[in-house]
Amino acid sequence: MRRMLVTGLAAFAGFAASAALAAAPDALLSAATMAVTAKLKQDRSLRADSPGRIAELVESTILPLFDFRHMTQLAVARNWRLASPEQQNALVAGFRTLLVRTYSSALASYRDQAIEYKPLRMAPGETEVTVKSIVNQPGAERMTIDYDMEKTTAGWKVYDIKLGGISLITTYRSTFAQIIRDHGVDGLIASLSAKNRQNDPGLGSREDGVRPYLFTYAVIPSVIPRGP
């Protein structure tokens, strides 16, 4: 079963890489959503006790749609230019791992929520768009999730997510700025590394009703240690 899952995800990743150059941004997100939810419904054990397999699902299906370097640069803001190339690479790697672990945690709590993407109105030649979606869950309030995307040489990529109107990048920016003020760029790298070493991602679990939603990267940055 594991070999079949890995093979299937690898095939989808190859398809996603080639299709990303031509596909519309909302079509890319919709296809990824359908692929992920189909796997979760097909193999319920993914949600129970298989964090490694969930991580494989995230790596193969979700990560190709995100520009983590751009996201990290926006989150670090003006402090980005203070970082050396080596520090910048470390920040990108740490932020990427943080979001992957968060997303894996959210997938583990997936309970058949329905995600609806609104029709995208895009002018010819447009290079930046916002793809809007609504998450419906029985017995819970509807949640809006918007994806800011830009067209790159590698296709359309997500560079920010707004959960209920709250920007992931803006939320992290204030926390990252405080850590850098107190401990410098290396302090932020150490804080991200410390959080990523923890066995339980923990992100999102402290907000009732948030963690179960798919694509919920807008988590609580206060759980990141503020420096060494």
C-alpha positions, 0 to 999 in steps of 0.5 A: 500500500505504501509503495502504491501511495508513493508511486501515485503521488510521484505520478501526480507530482510529475503531472502537476509540474508539467501542467502548472505552466499552462493551468489556470491558478484556480484550476491548480488549487482545485486539482490539488484539493481533489487529489489530497481529499481523495487520498484521505478518503481512500486511505483513512489510516493516513489521518490516524497514525502515519505522519510520514505518509501525510508529509509525503502527500504534502511534499508531492501535492501541495509544495509545488504550488507555493513559492516559499522563498517569496513567502519567507522574504515577505514575512521577514520584510525589511530584515531580509536584506540584513540576512546573508545568503546563507541565512536567507536559505536557512530562513526559507528552509525553516519557514518551509518546514514549519508550514509543511508540519502545520499543514500535515497536522491539519490534514491529520484532522481532516473530517470531510470538509467541502471546499468550494472555489469561486469562479476566477475573473482574470484579465488577459495578461494578468500576473497576480490574482486572488483565488477565493474559496469557501470551506463548508463543514456541517455544524460549523461556520463557513470559513473563507480562504483566499490565495494570493498567487503570481505567475512565475517562470515555473507557473502560478505560485501561492505567496500568501494565504488569508484565512477569514481575511487574516493574512498568513504573511502579515501575521508572521511578519510581526512575530518575526520582526520581534524575534529579530529585534531581540535576537537577530536573524540567527535568533529567528533561524534558531526559533524556527529550528527549535519549533520544527524539532518538536514532535508535535507541530502544535500549530493551529491546535490552540484555536478551536475550529481552525486546525481541521480546515484544509489549507489552514496555514494561518496559524498562531505564530505566538507558539514559535519560541521567541529566540534562544 
